[in-house]
Amino acid sequence: MRVKKRTEGAEQVADIEAARKAFERYDLNGDGQITAAEYKSVMAQLGDPYVTEPVAQAVINAHDSNGDGLLTFDEFWAAQNKSGEKTA
């Protein structure tokens, strides 16, 4: 059982590192926050030119726990964990 706990911990470290890389891809100016404009821009680069800034803001607002209209890494990470729990 201890081996399983260690493996789960290692998986979480790997997951958080992957999430950090994904977050950094969206945080175009490197200020530690994702804006609607950054989100929209990255979605267009990924092949979804239909994400407008208001849509991007709505996505951010859905996960913005402090209500500042921006997405921090902690909020991004929490959103990743919530979406994983819903599908599990």
Buried (B, 14 or more C-beta within 10 A) or exposed (E): EEEEEEEEEEEEEEBBEEBEEBBEEBBBEEEEBBBBEBBBBBBEEEEEEEBEEEBBBEBBEEBBEEEEEBBBBEBBBEBBBEEEEEEE
